[in-house]
């Protein structure tokens, strides 16, 4: 990973509320993924505008602290999702959506820890970016191919963590001008084949019910969503 100091003045995409949020959170959390990519590269390249801002926690304990900080900054809890709490803020004239990612870790994915630890488990290299405020300075952490693969608009897998989610994300990024090779697609399918029989059976059963016109309960949909993200 590449860690270096970064100046918010480098881009207009560093909105005042995000600078305030990062300073308030400090070392117990960081912004990662799409918003970090946009803030770090938008002045250099045409990168997708993110729909929300993902905040990751450095520990289980920091999760509660970060939600309290958001509330103190006038963010309002809009909904609780299986993987995150979604907050909204519209004081600055436009709506800002922030997702605080619930700390969790299993054999396939890690969503808690230092920026280096979390980014190491990200699926695609184009998203391996984080911004944190520590020691009174803004710091960026990015993967070694982060800039190159964003500039060339190619999807390269860093870590196969959630095969179904990776397919849907590949489709999303294809609509934004990114391409993915057959080799990388094959890696996703290989990951699916390597998953436990029960995992594949539960997901296949849900989609067979969809095909038959059945409706899944909220609890079943939540479980399916959780399976797809892991």
N, C-alpha and C positions, 0 to 999 in steps of 0.2 A: 504493500500500500504506500501511497505517496501522501505525506502529511506536510502542509505548509500554511503559513499565515496568509489570510486573504482580506482584502479591503472591500467593505460593502459598497464603497463609492464606485467600484469598477462597473457596476450595472444598475440600471434603473429598476431592475426586477427585485431588488432588495427593499421590499415594502417596509415602511416604518413599523408596522405592527409585528413583522417577523423579526426585525432587529430587536425590538423590545422583548419579544417572546424568547429569543435565544439568550439574551442577556439575563432574563429572569430565571430561565432554566439552568443556565450555567453548565457545570460538568456532570449533572445528574441525567442529562438527556441530550439529544441532538436531532436535527432535521436530516432525513435521508431520502434517497430515491429521486423521484421526478422533480420535486421543487428544488432540491440541491443541484440537480443537473441544470435546470433552467437558470438558476441564479449564477452558477459558475460559468456557463457556456453561452448564454443568450447574446452576449456582446461579441462573440466570436463566430457563432454558427446559428443556423435556423434549427432550433430544437423545439420539441413539443411543449406547449404551455400546459402545466399540470392542472388537474381539476381540484386537487386538494393538497394539503401539506401534511406529510407523515412525520410524527414525532416519535422517536424511539427512546426507550428507557435503558439506562445503564445497569439497573438492578431491579429486582422485584420491589424493593422498598421505595425506589424513586417514582414508581408509577403513581402512587397516591399523592405524592408531593407535586408532581407535574399537573395532575388534574386540579389540585387546589390552586396552583399558580395560574392556570388558565381562567379559573373562576374569578380570581382576584383581578385579572386583566380584562374582565367583562366578557369573556367567552361564555357561551351558553351551551349546555349539553343538549344536543338535538336528538341523538339516538345512540343506543348501546348495541354494537354489532358483535358477532361472535369473536372477532379478532381485534376489535378496537372500539374506543369511545369517540364519537364524532361530535365536535364542537363547532359552533358558528360565531362569527364576529362581524358586525356591520357598522361599527362606530365611525370608521374612516371613509364612509361613503360608498363602499362596495363590500359585498359579502365575502368573507374569508372562511374557508372550511379547513379545520385542522382535525386530523385523526391521531389520537394517542394510541399507539400500537400496544396491545396487551402483551406483557412479557411472557414468552413461552419458548420452550425448546424441546425438541425431540430428536430422533435419529436422523431426520431429514432437513430440519430447518431450525434456525436460531434467530429469535426476534428480541433478544435482550443481551446487553453487554456493551463493550466499547465499540466505537465506530468500526474499528478494524475487525473485530470479532463478528459483528453483524453483517458488514459488507461482504465478508468472506463467504457467507451463506446466501448471498443474493443470486437470483437466477441468471440474469443477463448482465454482461459487462457494461452496457450503456447506462445502467442504473446504479453502478457502484460509486456513489458519491454521498458525502455527508458534510454537514457544517455544524460546528460546535463552538460555543463561547467558553474559553477557559483562560485563566490567568490574564483577564482583562483584554483579551484579543480574540478575534474570529479566526478559526482554524478550519481548513478544508482537508478532508481525507478522501482520496479517490483511488480506484484501481489502476493498474499500469496501462490498461488499454481503454480506459474510460473516454478520453478525448478522441483518440484515433477512431474508435468504432462509432462514436457519435458523429464525427465529421464525415465518415464514409457511409453512414446510415446502414450498418449491418448488425444483425443480431447474432452474437456469439455467446454461447452458454458458459457461465462461470461455474455454476453449481446446479445440478438437477435436483431440485427440492420438491416440487409439486407439479407432476406432469400435466394434469388437466389445466391447472391455472397457467402453466407456461404456454400451453397451446392457445388459450384465450388471449393471453398477453401478446403472443406473437401476431395474432390476427389484429389486435388493437394497434400494434406498432406498424404493421403492414399498411394500415390506413393512414399512417402518419409519415409514410415514405421509407420505412426501414424494410430490408429484405433479410431472409434467412435461408441458409443453404440446406440442401437435402441431408448433408452430413449432420447438421445440427438438429434437424427434425428427427433423424434416426436416433440420436442420443436421447431425445425425449421419449420416444416409443420404447427404447431399451429400458429406460427407468420405469416405465409403466409395467413392462413385463417382469421386472425384478421385484415389484411390490408383492406383499403377502397376498395369498389367495382371498382371504377374507376382505381385505381392502378393495380389491378389484370387484369381488362379488357384490359388496354393498353398493358400490357406485353403479355397476351394471344393472342391478335390481331397480335402483331409483330411476334410471333412464328408461328401462323397459316399462315401468309404470307410467312415465311421462308419455311414451309412445302409445300406450293403451288408453290415454286420455284421463288417467287418474290424477287427483290432486293430492299433493303431499301436505301433511300438517306443518304448522310453523316449526314444531320441534324437529320433524324429519328434515325440513328444508335447512334448518340451522345445522343439523348433523351433516347433511350432504355438503353444505358450504364449508364446514370444517374439514371434511375429508378432502375436498378439492384443493384446499390451501395447504395441505400437508402431504 
